[in-house]
Amino acid sequence: MPFRVYSRRIWDDHIAFFPKPHFTDNDHRMTTGLVFDGQGKPCSSNAAAKKIAKKIANLKNCGVEVFKLSKDKPMELTLLCRYGE
């Protein structure tokens, strides 16, 4: 991992690793993590990546700020959350 893992999430359809979030202002925190499919491989399509990004955001009670999918690399997912949620 290119960062120290603060939280990880392992589900049947995805594996996600996130560093400690940083605070953007008094009301928000932001974190950018790496997400793989359920087999530990990069997501196979943009549609699959988008579905997984939305699921992670809902589970963390956050919004998807950005998700980036590059060929043969894990998805980079940036979440924006209200502080305290």
C-alpha positions in Angstrom: 0.0 0.0 0.0 1.2 3.5 -0.8 -0.1 4.7 2.6 -0.6 3.4 6.2 -3.9 1.6 6.3 -6.3 3.2 8.8 -9.4 1.2 7.9 -10.2 -1.7 5.6 -13.4 -3.2 4.4 -13.8 -6.7 3.0 -17.1 -7.7 1.4 -18.1 -10.3 -1.1 -17.8 -7.9 -4.0 -15.0 -5.6 -2.9 -11.9 -5.1 -0.7 -11.1 -1.5 0.2 -8.2 0.1 2.1 -8.3 3.7 3.3 -5.7 5.9 5.1 -6.7 8.1 8.1 -9.1 10.8 6.8 -8.0 14.4 6.7 -10.3 17.3 7.6 -11.2 19.8 4.9 -12.9 22.3 7.1 -14.9 22.3 10.3 -17.7 20.1 8.9 -16.1 17.6 6.5 -13.5 14.9 6.3 -12.1 13.4 3.2 -10.2 10.2 2.4 -8.9 8.6 -0.7 -8.5 4.8 -0.7 -7.8 1.9 -3.0 -10.5 -0.6 -3.9 -10.3 -4.0 -5.5 -13.0 -6.4 -6.6 -14.0 -9.4 -4.3 -11.1 -11.5 -5.7 -8.5 -8.8 -4.9 -8.2 -7.8 -8.6 -8.8 -4.4 -10.2 -12.5 -3.7 -11.1 -13.4 -5.2 -14.5 -15.5 -2.3 -15.8 -16.5 1.3 -15.1 -20.0 0.2 -14.3 -18.8 -2.3 -11.7 -16.5 0.3 -10.2 -19.3 2.9 -9.9 -21.6 0.4 -8.2 -18.9 -0.5 -5.7 -18.1 3.1 -5.1 -21.7 4.0 -4.3 -22.0 0.9 -2.0 -18.9 1.9 0.0 -20.1 5.5 0.2 -23.5 4.4 1.5 -21.9 2.0 4.0 -19.6 4.8 5.3 -22.5 7.3 5.2 -20.5 9.5 2.8 -20.6 10.9 -0.7 -18.5 9.9 -3.6 -16.3 12.8 -4.4 -14.2 11.2 -7.1 -13.5 7.7 -8.3 -10.8 6.9 -10.8 -10.4 3.6 -12.6 -7.2 2.9 -14.5 -6.5 -0.3 -16.5 -4.9 -3.1 -14.3 -4.8 -0.8 -11.2 -7.1 -0.7 -8.2 -9.8 2.0 -8.2 -9.0 5.2 -6.4 -12.0 6.3 -4.4 -12.3 9.6 -2.7 -15.1 10.0 -0.1 -16.3 13.2 1.4 -18.1 12.8 4.8 -19.6 15.2 7.3 -17.6 15.2 10.4 -19.0 13.0 13.2 -21.1 10.9 10.8 
